[in-house]
Amino acid sequence: MRNIKHADDKGETFAVYQHIILRNMWEYYLGEPDENGIAFGYVMGFENEWGDVSMDEIKPYIANIARGEELEYVMPPFNYYWEDEKEFA
């Protein structure tokens, strides 16, 4: 996991368990799914927003998943930074 934090440094960090890109290029920065396959996280699509996502609903549309050490190669979401980098561009 890797933690993201908002650029304004207000609020808490969020632990990203996985980064998913769908075929429509929407990006999901998600925590670990619960026993029902629901994961909370940040979605960058038509709108950028926080919310719950059903893994069963998006599974057929997944183009790429990054977990664990693979998250080291993923850019943080817009207006966020990886807490272990403290770099914001």
C-alpha positions as CSV (number, residue, x, y, z in Angstrom):
1,M,0.0,0.0,0.0
2,R,0.9,3.6,-0.5
3,N,-0.6,6.7,1.1
4,I,-1.9,9.7,-0.8
5,K,-2.5,13.2,0.7
6,H,-4.2,16.2,-0.7
7,A,-1.9,19.0,-2.0
8,D,-3.2,21.5,0.5
9,D,-1.9,19.2,3.3
10,K,-5.3,19.4,5.0
11,G,-7.1,16.2,6.0
12,E,-5.9,12.7,6.5
13,T,-3.9,10.4,4.3
14,F,-5.6,7.6,2.3
15,A,-4.0,4.2,2.0
16,V,-4.2,3.1,-1.7
17,Y,-4.2,-0.7,-1.9
18,Q,-4.6,-0.8,-5.7
19,H,-4.7,1.5,-8.7
20,I,-7.0,0.4,-11.6
21,I,-7.4,1.8,-15.1
22,L,-10.5,0.9,-17.0
23,R,-10.7,0.7,-20.8
24,N,-12.4,4.1,-20.9
25,M,-9.3,5.5,-19.1
26,W,-11.0,6.2,-15.8
27,E,-8.6,5.8,-12.9
28,Y,-9.4,4.3,-9.5
29,Y,-7.2,4.7,-6.4
30,L,-8.8,2.2,-4.1
31,G,-8.5,0.8,-0.6
32,E,-8.7,-2.9,0.1
33,P,-12.2,-4.3,-0.8
34,D,-14.4,-5.6,2.0
35,E,-15.9,-9.1,2.1
36,N,-18.6,-8.0,-0.4
37,G,-16.1,-6.8,-3.0
38,I,-16.8,-3.1,-2.2
39,A,-13.8,-0.8,-2.2
40,F,-13.7,2.9,-1.1
41,G,-11.4,5.3,-3.0
42,Y,-10.9,8.1,-5.3
43,V,-12.1,8.0,-8.9
44,M,-11.0,10.1,-11.8
45,G,-13.6,10.0,-14.5
46,F,-16.2,12.4,-15.7
47,E,-15.8,13.9,-12.3
48,N,-13.1,13.4,-9.7
49,E,-14.7,12.1,-6.5
50,W,-14.5,9.9,-3.5
51,G,-16.9,7.0,-3.1
52,D,-17.6,3.2,-3.0
53,V,-16.9,1.0,-6.0
54,S,-18.2,-2.6,-6.6
55,M,-15.2,-4.6,-7.9
56,D,-17.7,-7.0,-9.6
57,E,-19.1,-4.1,-11.6
58,I,-15.8,-2.8,-12.9
59,K,-14.0,-6.2,-13.3
60,P,-15.0,-6.7,-17.0
61,Y,-13.7,-3.3,-17.9
62,I,-10.3,-3.4,-16.2
63,A,-7.3,-2.7,-18.5
64,N,-4.6,-2.5,-15.8
65,I,-4.1,-3.1,-12.1
66,A,-1.2,-2.0,-10.0
67,R,-0.7,-3.3,-6.4
68,G,2.1,-3.6,-3.9
69,E,5.5,-2.5,-5.3
70,E,3.9,-1.7,-8.6
71,L,2.3,1.4,-7.0
72,E,5.8,2.9,-7.0
73,Y,5.4,3.5,-10.8
74,V,2.0,5.1,-10.6
75,M,1.4,8.8,-10.6
76,P,-0.8,10.1,-7.8
77,P,-4.2,11.5,-8.6
78,F,-4.6,15.2,-9.7
79,N,-4.0,17.6,-6.7
80,Y,-2.6,14.7,-4.5
81,Y,0.8,13.5,-3.8
82,W,2.3,10.2,-2.5
83,E,3.1,10.8,1.2
84,D,6.5,9.1,0.9
85,E,7.5,11.5,-1.9
86,K,6.2,14.9,-0.7
87,E,6.5,16.1,-4.2
88,F,3.7,17.9,-5.9
89,A,3.7,19.2,-9.5
